Amino acid sequence: MKTNTHNAVVIDQYATRAEAYLTSPVHAQGADLQHMANLIGPRPDAIALDMGCGGGHVAFRIAGLVNKVVAYDLTAAMLTTVAAEAQRRGLQNIVTKQGAAETLPCPDASFDVVATRYSAHHWHSFAQGLAQMHRASKPGALALFMDVVTPGIALLDTWLQSMELLRDASHVRNASLAEWTSTLTNLGFAVDEVQKYRLRLDFTSWTERMNTPATHVAAIRSLQQRAAAAVTDYFEIEKDGSFVVDTVLIAAHKV
């Protein structure tokens, strides 16, 4: 009987993909990253958390704004890559720490700023990971949440999750904006601002970045080619399989 845990699947998926995520334009760029930096602004005494740091782009962007950034991720290879890139960039105030989102090993009220980007849809428990961010935040701390979101319509939700899971076996689920805001509010965050974006995903780089098996690539393309107009129109599916998804930046603070 196969006994792999979900976290083991995540580690297996990303252990060899760290460099791809470091150099990925989708992850290294974006209006949300710039808006995040604008919202944080100079906070020379602040301690910040990059939850599920992946290739480290949140940590890199905010390191010059705060006193210290803890880049936290489940995958050791990601953290090794982030540490090496931080050293290359001369960002001495980035420290790395390994673990799952649901078991963040930091004391209560440790951080003045907490942020997560393109990570929560991999967490075994979305709510528990966000609860850990709340627990580890100081009262009044700035909290920033960025991710791909489902449109909240059953048909479109099914299609988004199907394409995501075929591409990456560690995918859990993209939440809707309503699920994000209700979960954050229930945990004790006050939502201050929501910014919505549309992100185009080039099909070839999207699948190659994750080293998606050829059979799964073919399955995604087969699904896309059989999709109803409501699906192809919403996701703007192109002839080569490239498509567009919704992303958000939610700015909040700990009450």
C-alpha positions in Angstrom: 0.0 0.0 0.0 1.3 3.4 -0.9 1.8 5.6 2.2 3.0 8.9 0.8 1.7 11.8 2.7 0.6 14.9 0.8 3.7 16.8 2.1 5.9 14.0 0.6 4.2 14.5 -2.7 4.9 18.2 -2.5 8.5 17.7 -1.7 8.9 15.1 -4.5 7.3 17.5 -7.0 9.4 20.5 -6.1 12.8 19.0 -5.0 14.1 19.3 -8.6 12.2 22.4 -9.7 13.7 25.1 -7.5 15.8 26.7 -10.2 12.8 26.7 -12.5 10.7 28.7 -10.0 13.6 31.0 -9.2 13.9 32.0 -12.9 10.1 31.8 -13.8 8.9 35.2 -15.0 5.4 34.4 -13.8 6.8 34.2 -10.2 9.5 36.8 -10.4 7.4 39.5 -11.9 3.8 40.8 -11.6 1.8 43.9 -10.6 0.9 42.2 -7.4 4.5 42.0 -6.3 4.9 45.7 -6.8 1.7 46.6 -5.1 2.7 44.3 -2.2 6.0 46.3 -1.9 4.1 49.6 -2.0 1.7 48.5 0.8 4.6 47.5 3.0 6.8 50.5 2.4 9.9 51.2 4.4 9.7 49.4 7.8 13.3 49.2 9.0 12.4 47.6 12.3 9.9 45.0 11.0 10.3 41.2 11.0 8.5 39.6 8.0 7.4 36.1 7.0 7.3 34.8 3.5 5.1 31.7 4.0 5.6 29.0 1.4 8.4 31.1 -0.2 9.0 28.8 -3.2 11.6 30.6 -5.4 11.9 33.4 -2.8 10.5 36.3 -4.9 8.4 37.8 -2.1 11.4 37.6 0.3 13.7 39.2 -2.3 11.3 42.0 -3.0 10.7 43.0 0.6 14.2 42.4 2.0 15.2 46.0 1.4 12.1 47.3 3.2 12.3 45.5 6.5 14.8 44.4 9.1 14.6 40.7 8.6 12.7 38.2 6.4 12.0 34.6 7.3 11.6 32.6 4.1 9.7 29.5 5.1 9.0 26.5 2.9 8.4 22.7 3.0 11.0 21.9 0.4 14.7 21.9 1.4 15.9 22.4 -2.2 13.8 25.5 -2.5 15.3 27.0 0.6 18.9 26.1 -0.6 18.2 28.0 -3.8 16.7 30.9 -2.0 19.6 31.2 0.4 22.1 31.0 -2.5 20.2 33.7 -4.5 19.9 35.9 -1.4 23.7 35.7 -0.9 24.3 36.5 -4.6 22.1 39.6 -4.3 23.7 40.7 -1.1 20.5 40.3 0.9 22.0 39.4 4.3 18.7 39.8 6.2 16.9 36.8 4.6 17.0 33.6 6.7 15.4 30.3 5.7 13.4 27.9 7.8 11.9 24.5 6.7 8.5 23.1 7.6 4.8 22.8 6.6 2.4 25.8 6.6 0.2 24.0 9.1 3.0 23.7 11.7 4.9 27.0 11.5 7.6 26.7 14.2 7.6 30.3 15.3 6.4 31.8 18.6 3.1 33.7 18.8 3.2 37.3 17.7 6.6 37.0 16.0 6.0 39.1 12.8 5.1 42.6 11.8 4.4 41.6 8.2 3.2 38.2 6.9 2.8 37.3 3.3 2.2 34.4 1.0 2.1 34.1 -2.8 1.1 31.2 -5.0 1.5 28.8 -2.2 -1.8 28.3 -0.4 -3.3 26.1 -3.1 -0.6 23.4 -2.2 -1.3 23.4 1.5 -2.8 20.3 3.0 -5.1 22.5 5.1 -5.8 26.0 3.7 -7.4 27.2 6.9 -4.7 25.8 9.2 -2.0 27.4 7.3 -3.7 30.8 7.4 -4.4 30.2 11.2 -0.6 29.8 11.7 0.0 33.1 9.9 -2.5 34.7 12.2 -1.1 33.2 15.3 2.5 34.3 14.4 1.4 37.8 13.6 1.7 40.7 16.0 -1.5 42.6 16.8 -2.1 45.0 13.9 0.4 43.2 11.7 0.1 43.7 7.9 -1.0 40.5 6.2 -0.8 40.0 2.4 -2.2 37.0 0.6 -1.7 36.4 -3.2 -2.8 33.4 -5.2 -4.7 32.1 -8.1 -8.4 32.0 -7.3 -11.3 30.0 -8.7 -14.2 32.1 -10.2 -16.6 30.5 -7.7 -18.7 28.9 -10.4 -19.0 25.1 -10.3 -18.3 24.5 -14.0 -15.3 26.8 -14.0 -14.0 25.6 -10.7 -14.0 22.0 -11.9 -12.1 22.9 -15.0 -9.5 25.0 -13.2 -8.8 22.3 -10.5 -8.6 19.6 -13.2 -6.1 21.4 -15.3 -4.0 22.3 -12.2 -4.0 18.7 -10.8 -3.1 17.1 -14.1 -0.2 19.6 -14.4 1.0 19.1 -10.7 0.1 16.2 -8.4 0.8 18.3 -5.4 -2.1 20.7 -6.2 -4.9 20.7 -3.6 -7.4 23.4 -4.5 -7.6 27.1 -5.6 -10.0 28.8 -3.2 -12.5 31.4 -4.4 -12.2 35.1 -3.3 -15.3 34.5 -1.1 -13.6 31.6 0.6 -10.4 33.6 1.2 -12.2 36.5 2.7 -14.5 34.5 4.9 -11.7 32.3 6.2 -9.5 35.3 6.9 -12.3 37.1 8.7 -13.2 34.0 10.8 -9.5 33.7 11.9 -9.3 37.3 13.1 -7.9 39.2 10.1 -9.7 42.4 8.9 -9.6 42.6 5.2 -8.6 46.1 4.1 -8.2 45.9 0.3 -8.6 43.4 -2.6 -6.8 43.8 -5.9 -7.8 41.5 -8.8 -5.7 40.5 -11.7 -5.8 38.3 -14.8 -2.6 36.2 -15.4 -1.8 34.6 -18.7 -0.1 31.2 -18.5 2.0 30.2 -21.5 1.1 26.5 -21.8 4.6 25.2 -22.7 6.5 27.0 -19.9 3.6 26.3 -17.5 4.0 22.5 -18.0 7.7 22.4 -18.5 8.3 24.4 -15.3 6.6 21.5 -13.4 8.1 18.8 -15.6 4.5 17.6 -16.2 4.4 14.0 -17.7 3.6 13.9 -21.4 0.5 11.8 -20.7 -0.8 14.5 -18.4 0.0 17.3 -20.9 -2.0 15.4 -23.5 -4.8 15.0 -21.1 -5.0 18.7 -20.4 -5.0 19.5 -24.1 -7.7 16.9 -24.7 -9.9 18.4 -22.0 -9.3 21.9 -23.3 -10.3 20.8 -26.9 -13.6 19.4 -25.6 -14.5 22.4 -23.4 -17.7 24.2 -23.6 -17.7 27.8 -24.8 -18.3 29.0 -21.3 -15.0 27.5 -20.3 -12.9 28.5 -23.3 -14.2 32.0 -23.2 -13.7 32.5 -19.4 -10.1 31.1 -19.4 -9.4 32.6 -22.8 -8.0 29.2 -23.9 -5.7 29.6 -27.0 -4.9 27.1 -29.7 -1.7 26.1 -28.1 -3.3 25.6 -24.7 -2.2 28.8 -23.1 -4.9 30.3 -20.9 -5.7 33.1 -18.4 -6.5 32.7 -14.7 -7.8 35.0 -12.0 -5.4 36.1 -9.2 -5.8 38.3 -6.2 -3.9 40.3 -3.7 -5.7 40.6 -0.4 -4.4 43.1 2.1 -5.5 42.6 5.7 -4.4 43.2 9.3 -4.5 41.2 12.4 -7.3 42.5 14.7 
